[in-house]
């Protein structure tokens, strides 16, 4: 296992936001697209700076690439599509009967379907939400139930394994994924970090099939080998990394979103880079993200 410190990363030019999440690389304009969840903002960033793409009418948990340079969105209570001109179209509501849940973490699978799970925001945080799959025809199917806070959604290179964590558990599961039906099944424990500091947040898979995971509350990003063993640890000067995504030239860079959310004024004073996006050159690059077939 190797451990990297501050000389390994840089900070992308752009704002310090409350809760940055869901970084995806868009080749057409060589930019990183990401969201600020509680502000309902979609941003794009590059080496030249950052620009607000859209301020949405509600919070946004996750974003994926869609055809024709559009985006598929997991809004708080619905799936939606944002076209290249900034026009928002709601596709279908999710969990309208649950007052304390919202969509949280999602990723487009290798077949072009958007898979996203929710979280219960109540103080007790019960397992009342679920994971859903949005198909290109606009239909939604629930695929995993009993979820408290969905995170770490990622797919193996062949698309036949889906990684997922119900965040409070501290365990990342590897599901067998039926690529034809879009259904995860037969979960096994991939890795258990419950005894350490922090919880698994957003994840992605690199070109060697290793899983990279942001550790919320743990000030680090971990690379896990295909057996679930820790291969590399990237230390960060912020408490709450939120997610990871590959991009840049030949997908050779790893982008790490972070958050100010939940930190006291005293802790924020000691973490001036909280809420910024970090970028590093990892030992292995990534692969392009699939597009939602809208």
C-alpha positions, 0 to 999 in steps of 0.5 A: 500500500502506498500513501500520497500527500499534498505534493501529489495533488493540485486544486482546480480553479473555481468556487468553494461550494457547500457540497460538491458531488458527482464529477463527470468528464465531458469530452466535447468541451474538455470540462468537468461537470459536477453539482453543488447539491443543496444549491441546485447548481450544475457547474463545469470546470476546466483549467481555465476556470469554472462556470455555472451551467444551470441553477435548478428549481430544486436540489440535485444529487447526481448528474450523468452524461446524456446524448447530444451533450445533454445531462441526466439529473437526479433531482431531489424528488425526480429524474430529469433531463437538461439539454445542451441549451439549458432546458430542463425536462422532468422525466418521472417523480421518485418517492413522492410519498416519502417526505424525508428522502431525496435522490443522492448518488448515481451513475450511468451503467455501461448499457446507458441506463441511469442508476441512482439511490436515495437517502433519508435525511431525517435525524433517525435516518431509517432504511426507507429509501431505495436504488432505482434504475431509469431506462432510456424510455423513461420507465423506472424500476426499484432494484435495491430496497431498505437503503439509508443513504446510497453511495459508491455506485460504480460499475466494473469495466465489463459492466457485470459488477455493480459497487454500492454502499448503504453509507452508514454500514461502512461496507462496500458491496459488490453485486452481480449485475445482470447487464440485460435486465439492469438488475443487481443481485447476489451481493458480497462484501467487497471491502469493510472500512467500518472500523476506520475513520469516515464512510465510503462516499462516491466511487469510480473504477479506473482502467485497471478495474480498481475502485477509487472511493472518497472517504467522507469524514476521513480526509482521504481517497482510497484505491481498492484492488479487485479483491477489495484490499487497500492499494493506495491512500491519497491524503487530503487537507479537507475532512469531507471528500465526496466523490471521484471521477476521471478526466483530462487528457486520455482520462489520466487525471482523477478529480475529487469533489469535496464539501464544506457541509457539516463543518463548524466555523472553527474547522472551516477556518483550518480547511480553506480548501474545503468545498474545492475540487482537487486533481491528481495524476494517479498511477492509472487513468480511467475510461470515458463515462457511458452516456444515458441514451435519452 
